[in-house]
Amino acid sequence: MANRYSFEFFPPKTDIGREKLKDIRKQLAALNPEFFSVTYGAGGSTRDNTRDIVLETKNAGLSVAPHLSFGGDEESDILELLNNYKDAGIDRIVALRGDIPSGTGVTRLVYARELVEFIRKHTGDHFQLDVAAYPEIHPDAKNYNADISFLKDKFDAGANSAITQYFFSADSYFYFLDACEKAGIDKPIYPGIMPITSYKNLARFSRNCGAEIPRWLSQKLDGYGDDQQSIIEFGNEFVTELCHILMEGGAPGMHFYSMNQIDPIKNIAEAVMQSHP
């Protein structure tokens, strides 16, 4: 069975960004990924923009999976969006809890399990559903086992597979898979792969989302100071090797976080996809 590869974009806010994304998407499409995914802002703050990029990608003849969460939206709004996607021939969705949108008065999170149940209730098996997984545990989780239990709930509700938060330790992924198997999870869990282009930005983002940067890696990257080129070259080499280790260890594919940049993710993906078709 062929490995599954996919790339993630976020919806650009400007016309220049949209034109740039078209070019990036065209270049990455030449690698024949299974699909592209498009993120969804907190509380649906990018809902219309996400939908536009999703439909544009679909109209370009490419498979696309919109990210979706309830946020502050009513069930009727989400159902309308689902039907729009279904009518457009889209058959994948990345179903997420999302974040509480600030300044809206929304106080209750609608968990991904509830969204999966809602999608299955109204659209049956039309959509292939991916959910999020956290090898290093979600920042809001009570403990390791509780987080795995939440993941199992999402699968039990009808999810087909999961995509992980990015990580930089292969051991954390493999240990997580073992723990999931012991919990009765038998669905594929695809590693999320993040390129390293800026240590400062990566460190800040990682603190916010709970991704661990191993101390040795942090020290290595910090040692480059403002030498951005060396950070990119080392990051490219390190992340590519991480991908090879994951694939050789049995990962079913990869989900690449492009950050709407062609490099270095294209170089990393090419190396991995050629070695592990």
N, C-alpha and C positions, 0 to 999 in steps of 0.2 A: 504493500500500500504506500502510495506517495506521501511524502511529508507535506504538511499544510503550512504555507507561508502567507503572511498578510502584512499590510502597512497601515499605519494610523496617521491621519491628518487632523488638524483643527481648522474650523471655518475661519478664513481670513476676514479682517474687518474692513479692508480697503480694496479698491479695484486693482491696484498694483499687486497686492497680495494674492488676489484671485487669479490674475494672469500668471504670476509666478507659480502658483500651485498647479495650474494646468500643465505647465512645462515639466514640473517635478513629477506629476502623476503620469505623464506620457513616458518619461524616462524609466520610471519604476514599473510601469505596465509592461515594458519590454522584457522584464524578468519573469513574467507570467505568474504573478501571485494568485492565490485563491480568491482574495478579495481585498478591498480597501475599506477602512472604517473611518468614520467622521465623528469627532467628539461633540458633546452636548454640554453647554455651560451650566453652572450652578442654577438650579431652579428653572431650567429651560431658557436661560437668558440668551442663548444663541439658537433657539428653536427654529426660527425662520431661516436664519443663515445656514444652520446645519442642514435643514431640509433642502435648501437651494443647492448646496454643494453635493448632497447625496443624489439628487435628481440629475444634476449636471454630469456627475460621474456615471450614473446609470445610462444616461443618454449617449455617453461616449462609448457605450458598449462594454462597460466594465462591471464586474460584480462589486457591490458595495453594501456595507453594513452600518446603518446609522446607530450611534449610541443613543440611548433613551433612558430617561428617569422621570419620575412624577414631578419632583420639585414642588412648585406651588400650583401646578396645573390641575384642572378638574379632570375627572375620568373621561368626560365627553371629549375634551380637547385631545387627550392621549389616544382615544379610540379613533377620532377623526384622522389623526396623524398616521396611526397604524393602517387605516383603510387607504389613505393616500399612498402610503408605501406599497401596500399590497397591490393596489390598482396599477402602480408603476412597474410591477414585476419584481419588486425587491423581496428577497426571501431570507434575509439575515438581519438580525438585530443584536446589538450588544446591550443587554439589560442591566442597569446599574441602580444603586441606591441614590447616588448623587449627593449633593450637599444642600444644606438649608440656604436658600437665597437670602442675602442680607437686605434689610429694609423693606421686606414684604409682609411681615407679620406672621409668616409661616413658621410654626414651631415643631411640627411633627414630621419626622422623616418617614417616607414610605420605603420600606426595605425592598431590596431587589427581589426577594422571594415573592413578595406581594405583586410586583410588576410582572414577574414570570407567570404567576397564576392568572393575572388579568389578561395577559397576551394569549395564553393558552385557552382561557375561557372564551375569548371573543374571536380568535383566529385559528383555533385548533393547532394543527401541526404545520401550518403554512410556513412559519418562520423557523430557521435554524437559530437557536438562542445561545449566545455566549454570555457568561457572567464573569465577574471579577474574582480573582483568588489572590491570596497574600501569603507567600512563602515565609515572610518575616513578620506576619501577623498585622492585621488592620490596626491603626492607631487607637481606635475606639473599642477594640476587643477586650473582654475581661481577662482572657487568658488564651493560650495556644489551642487547647482542645475546644474551647467554646467557639473560636473562630472557624475551626474545621467543621464543627457542627452546623454553623450558619451556612457554610459552603454546601454541605450535604443537603440542607433544607432547600437550597436553590436548585440543586439537581433533582431532588425528589419532587419539586414543583413543576419540573419539565424542562430545565436547561439541558442543552446538548453537550456543551463543553465550556471550559473556562480559560480566560487569559489572565496571566499573573501581572501584578505590579512588577516593575523592573527590580532587579537585584544584581549584585555583583559577586555573589558567592554561590558556586554550583552546588556546594554541599547543602545550602539552605533549601534549594529546590528539590534535591533528591531526598532529603529527610522529610520534606513536606509531602512528596509523593508517597513515601512509605506510610506516613501518618494517615494520609487520605485513604490509602488502600485498607489500612487497618480499620478505618471508620466505615468501610463499605462503599467508598466512592470508586467507581470503575469507569468514569468518563474521562476523556482526554483533557489534559491541563497544559496549555501552551505557554511557554515562557515569554514574558514581555521583555524586549531588548531595547535598552536605552543607549544611544551613543554618548561618548564623553567629548564635549567640545569646550566647555568652560567649567573649571572646578568650582568657582564661586557660585555660579548659577546652579550647578548640580548639588552642591552642599546645601544651599538654601531650599531648593525644591525637595531634596531628600528629607530634610528636617520636617517639612510640612506634611509629607505623605507617609512618613514612617519607614522609608527605604534606608537600609544600612549601607554605609560606605565603610568597608573594612579599614582598620587603622592603618595597615601597611599601604593600602591604596590611597588613603587620604594623605598620608605623609609623602608618598611618591608624587602625587599631583600637586600638593602644596609646594613641593620643592622646585617645581618649574616656575613658580612666581608668575610673572606676566608673559612668559614665553608661550604664547597661545599655540604656535605652530607645533611645539614639542608636546604640548598637552594633547593636541588632536592626533598627532602621529602615534604617541603612546596609547591613547585611548582607543584608536582604531585597532592597533595590534592586540591590546588586552581584550576588548569586547569580542573581536573575531575569534580569539582563542577560547574565550568563555563559551561562545556559541558552539564551537566544535566539541568541547567537552560535554555540553548539554546534549547535543545530538548523538554523540557516541554513547552517552549514558542512557539513551532511550527516549529523549524528548520527541514528541510527535510532530514537531514543527516549531515555528517561531512567529511571534507578532512583533514587528519592528516599529518603535515609536520614532517617526521621521522628524518630528518637530518642524514640519514644513520646510525641511532642508534636504537637498539631494545628497550632499556630502556631510559626514562620512557614511551615512546609512546605506547608500547604494553600494559602496565598496565592501562594507561588511556583509550585506545581504548577498551580493554576488559570490563572494568567497564561500559563504556557507551553503547557498543553494546549489552551487556547482559541485561541492563535495558531498552534499547530502540531498540528492534529488527526491 
